[in-house]
Amino acid sequence: MQEPSIVRAFNNRRPWEFGDQCQRRIHHVLGEMIALDNQPFNVVNSRGFWRVVAVLEPHYTLLSDKYFRMLLIPELFKMMSAKMIDVLASARFVSSTTDSRTTSQCTDSFRSITAHWITDSWDRQSAVVAAGPIARSHTAQNLAGIVASLLEKWNVGTKVHIFLRDNAKNMAAGLREAGVQSDSCFSHTLQLCVKTSLAS
């Protein structure tokens, strides 16, 4: 068996350049892992994670959480947003569900909006198209602005069939002001009835 030369042995341990295709591919896979598994960005800083990566691919140089937080994840978000716009373009009608959430641990209020549609082959599809804090007060006018901007962003303004929402008057008024037909969620209404009954 021929022993490897010194140059070859050195090259076998040399790290990939930053722009190397293999290096970038692993960057993207790690970014997708963080997003799909809802991992904290600093998971890439842990010693155990570094050791696993070094064993799996010695040529790969793991970057800091700042790279994933500031560059890679936003890049992946833009790419997936463009794909989602293309997917929604094929939908004939889109219905949406929306709800807000507050907790005792956080003073911010969060709202999410999920789009639902059926493909031409009758496959049911859904996607979260918005999830984040509501920065301004929860007036009907502000909520209408949020909904209108999202409909414009995803290019589905003319395709909306109905919005299912909670029973909050400001949300009902906001959707009405945004020109969107809405109705209260039966499950939410039933849950409120049961909760009130149990409390009495």
Steps between C-alpha positions, in 0.01 A plus 500: 500500500647831390528765771354841414742780427550782747321745265204267457475438875510876563232567235276235656488707819484843340171685570279594208497860385202711611346509151555130432187331368514221760553755777199705388285188469565406864435862607158479335417160648589625849288812445208283392550283811483808725180618328323164468581378851445842661850492646669804657764662282769437762466123457794535260715638785478194725813288537312175448353622172845611382641154577226321306551725197880456516463121498243497220693740275852611607528739202196703610546819702201568722412869517360698793133544582521860372552373143190281521293767676597800287567349157403141435155475663380828341631371165308173544189697600513706180547189291210316666277809477556516124411130471187551711383785276533264202306227682221737604477630144369158395223502764156604377369596843671549835337493842685605811496448873636757740544533874693707750679385811632663811663338801572607855874458427498748211342842460493475120197374312563263209277438200523218252326452166483166322389463138300194392422389146421194288703408194351400163559137602300557822794493738450717808788742558581753770784735585572752774534828312545728801606457860635778713437771759247775443708813541217754515174514694235244410255740339287386208686744273843363591387138466346583160834643390684185607259274312498718188882508484519121535242443225705729276830334594372151411299627201176332613276803553250395233504132601396524863186297569466554875697570817423298812574703812432523870204696639693820570306802371816682389606206282155469343497874428859492372428225248183678392702820450758303298218389268525136604205277583543335840318286753567389855653159555246247629763311702613822667141597585429153638817511710392834650157354585652195668752712690226733625281204598781334695585827673140543615 
